[in-house]
Amino acid sequence: MSTKPRILIVGAGLAGCLLARLLGRSGHEVLVCEGRNDPREKNYAQGRSINLAISERGIDGLTQAGLRDRLLERAIPMPGRMIHDRQGHSAFQSYSAGGDRAINSVSRSELNLMLIEAADEHDSVELRFGVRAVELEPSTGSVVFESINDGSRQTETADIVVGADGAGSAVRVALESALADFKCSQDFLDHGYKELSIPAVETGPHAPFAIEPKALHIWPHGASMMIALPNLDGSFTCTLFWPYTGEHSFEAVTEANVCDLFRTHYPDALPIMPELVAEYRENPVSPLGTIRCRPWHNGKVVLMGDSAHAIVPFYGQGANASFEDAVSLAREIEARPDDVPGALDAYYRDRVEHADAIADMALANFLEMRDHTGKRWFHYKKKLEQYLHRKLGDRFVPLYEMVSFTTIPYDHARKRAARQWRAVVIVFAALFVSLGLAAYGLSNILNQLFATGSS
Ligand SMILES: Cc1cc2nc3c(=O)[nH]c(=O)nc-3n(C[C@H](O)[C@H](O)[C@H](O)COP(=O)(O)OP(=O)(O)OC[C@H]3O[C@@H](n4cnc5c(N)ncnc54)[C@H](O)[C@@H]3O)c2cc1C
């Protein structure tokens, strides 16, 4: 008779907690060790509200864990983008052809807390906080944890060790030094990000929100842009995605001139950001990068989420993709209790090409949001895509909709979008050629008629 493998998850972030919940539901013995202190304890709750856009893939993963309603009651739907120009005007662009599909703004800390509680509901799941993985022996699955509170050390072993410890993963580093064929690349943008806020208001057409709550707001200004996502308390979390150097950059803009810059480039945002100067001074600039590595496992230790594939946040898919990892890994572990290496390999093969695809698409979307969303032709391209989708249904689904509103695997969505556009170009080209030939034929007939008439 087969026994279920014992699982050690390093990191109680979004991916690690969903995996623990899924495995807990199927009766696996799971130990989750998290480097931070328990956010359920009052003193350790996070102060700043950083939010994420969760779309269909994330909702699907949480639904499989029985958590759909708990997610949606914490979410604000955003059915489109609100584009703000330098004159202070704004225009809404729907994300879907019917205008009825939405991505969801959710507080990251609220979501993490909800997942921690959900994982903890299972007797077979143990959560330990304030212990950081500091040493790992990938061949035996033995991990040394150090308490961040008193420095004490403890060693844990398991049949499967899951590295769900984020982009700076210690588990990935250990795997890299143990596997001769391990390949890893880290590419950082020459842009970083800084978080600011728009507080709730007491009066106004959208009160308690200062601006339209049902939209992801974008101020797209060439190489530098700002976005804002709504929070349930009426505030917005804004993120500046700016280059480190150059004219409109973190280097050039200081607390002394940040208001002047906002007056020129973000004129409608300035009056609703009373803490701008203090937040600009105090909040850090963090890097944005893509991490790709392979293989994701050695038959015992396995990577998931950002530890396996950190991506830039411009498609709003990092957490969504990490939730898909959790579902895939839980499914393979459940399906092959006697064959851990086989289960980890099946998960890796199921996910790796799709992680690569969303990494590429997220970089491409960075250029789209930065350079194109404010342009008229981009607006018409989106309108054409939505028109074709309305007329052709499933035969033409815009890439954004496939990524955000379906669970079609990322690489399949990307290839299908390319095929769809090729077909559209061929049809338009054929139409132009036919029209050209028809015009040419007509002019020949007319020429002959006039030639006959005048002879
Ligand atoms: C600015 C920004 C905006 C984003 N917006 C979106 C969005 O809109 N939509 C979306 O889907 N994604 C978004 N993402 C991506 C998303 O945040 C990540 O993809 C997601 O958090 C990955 O989850 P994870 O569990 O793999 O890693 P994390 O959430 O980073 O969790 C890792 C956990 O491991 C713990 N840990 C780390 N090291 C150790 C250690 N040595 N020992 C023990 N514990 C450890 C950490 O404390 C943490 O709790 C955004 C990212 C950024 C930077």
PDBQT file of the ligand as one rigid body, heavy atoms in Angstrom, charges set to zero:
ROOT
HETATM    1  C1  LIG A 501       5.448  45.578  -8.131  1.00  0.00    +0.000 C 
HETATM    2  C2  LIG A 501       4.863  44.198  -8.330  1.00  0.00    +0.000 A 
HETATM    3  C3  LIG A 501       3.555  44.080  -8.732  1.00  0.00    +0.000 A 
HETATM    4  C4  LIG A 501       3.006  42.821  -8.946  1.00  0.00    +0.000 A 
HETATM    5  N1  LIG A 501       1.722  42.742  -9.384  1.00  0.00    +0.000 NA
HETATM    6  C5  LIG A 501       1.192  41.531  -9.646  1.00  0.00    +0.000 A 
HETATM    7  C6  LIG A 501      -0.147  41.426 -10.111  1.00  0.00    +0.000 A 
HETATM    8  O1  LIG A 501      -0.843  42.430 -10.287  1.00  0.00    +0.000 OA
HETATM    9  N2  LIG A 501      -0.650  40.187 -10.366  1.00  0.00    +0.000 N 
HETATM   10  C7  LIG A 501       0.092  39.051 -10.193  1.00  0.00    +0.000 A 
HETATM   11  O2  LIG A 501      -0.414  37.955 -10.458  1.00  0.00    +0.000 OA
HETATM   12  N3  LIG A 501       1.370  39.128  -9.745  1.00  0.00    +0.000 NA
HETATM   13  C8  LIG A 501       1.936  40.326  -9.472  1.00  0.00    +0.000 A 
HETATM   14  N4  LIG A 501       3.209  40.406  -8.996  1.00  0.00    +0.000 N 
HETATM   15  C9  LIG A 501       3.998  39.170  -8.834  1.00  0.00    +0.000 C 
HETATM   16  C10 LIG A 501       3.687  38.472  -7.518  1.00  0.00    +0.000 C 
HETATM   17  O3  LIG A 501       3.900  39.333  -6.447  1.00  0.00    +0.000 OA
HETATM   18  C11 LIG A 501       4.586  37.242  -7.369  1.00  0.00    +0.000 C 
HETATM   19  O4  LIG A 501       4.615  36.516  -8.554  1.00  0.00    +0.000 OA
HETATM   20  C12 LIG A 501       4.078  36.335  -6.251  1.00  0.00    +0.000 C 
HETATM   21  O5  LIG A 501       4.115  37.014  -5.023  1.00  0.00    +0.000 OA
HETATM   22  C13 LIG A 501       4.926  35.075  -6.179  1.00  0.00    +0.000 C 
HETATM   23  O6  LIG A 501       4.527  34.304  -5.071  1.00  0.00    +0.000 OA
HETATM   24  P1  LIG A 501       5.567  33.351  -4.329  1.00  0.00    +0.000 P 
HETATM   25  O7  LIG A 501       4.799  32.683  -3.260  1.00  0.00    +0.000 OA
HETATM   26  O8  LIG A 501       6.307  32.546  -5.327  1.00  0.00    +0.000 OA
HETATM   27  O9  LIG A 501       6.645  34.342  -3.709  1.00  0.00    +0.000 OA
HETATM   28  P2  LIG A 501       6.461  35.402  -2.526  1.00  0.00    +0.000 P 
HETATM   29  O10 LIG A 501       5.102  35.950  -2.556  1.00  0.00    +0.000 OA
HETATM   30  O11 LIG A 501       7.617  36.324  -2.660  1.00  0.00    +0.000 OA
HETATM   31  O12 LIG A 501       6.613  34.540  -1.198  1.00  0.00    +0.000 OA
HETATM   32  C14 LIG A 501       7.859  33.991  -0.810  1.00  0.00    +0.000 C 
HETATM   33  C15 LIG A 501       7.806  33.734   0.685  1.00  0.00    +0.000 C 
HETATM   34  O13 LIG A 501       8.985  33.052   1.075  1.00  0.00    +0.000 OA
HETATM   35  C16 LIG A 501       9.499  33.650   2.256  1.00  0.00    +0.000 C 
HETATM   36  N5  LIG A 501      10.951  33.395   2.280  1.00  0.00    +0.000 N 
HETATM   37  C17 LIG A 501      11.899  33.943   1.478  1.00  0.00    +0.000 A 
HETATM   38  N6  LIG A 501      13.093  33.408   1.762  1.00  0.00    +0.000 NA
HETATM   39  C18 LIG A 501      12.897  32.503   2.764  1.00  0.00    +0.000 A 
HETATM   40  C19 LIG A 501      13.780  31.641   3.466  1.00  0.00    +0.000 A 
HETATM   41  N7  LIG A 501      15.100  31.574   3.219  1.00  0.00    +0.000 N 
HETATM   42  N8  LIG A 501      13.246  30.830   4.410  1.00  0.00    +0.000 NA
HETATM   43  C20 LIG A 501      11.911  30.847   4.688  1.00  0.00    +0.000 A 
HETATM   44  N9  LIG A 501      11.054  31.673   4.053  1.00  0.00    +0.000 NA
HETATM   45  C21 LIG A 501      11.541  32.480   3.088  1.00  0.00    +0.000 A 
HETATM   46  C22 LIG A 501       9.136  35.115   2.111  1.00  0.00    +0.000 C 
HETATM   47  O14 LIG A 501       9.155  35.783   3.357  1.00  0.00    +0.000 OA
HETATM   48  C23 LIG A 501       7.753  35.019   1.501  1.00  0.00    +0.000 C 
HETATM   49  O15 LIG A 501       6.748  34.927   2.469  1.00  0.00    +0.000 OA
HETATM   50  C24 LIG A 501       3.793  41.657  -8.756  1.00  0.00    +0.000 A 
HETATM   51  C25 LIG A 501       5.109  41.770  -8.337  1.00  0.00    +0.000 A 
HETATM   52  C26 LIG A 501       5.638  43.040  -8.127  1.00  0.00    +0.000 A 
HETATM   53  C27 LIG A 501       7.082  43.153  -7.708  1.00  0.00    +0.000 C 
ENDROOT
TORSDOF 0
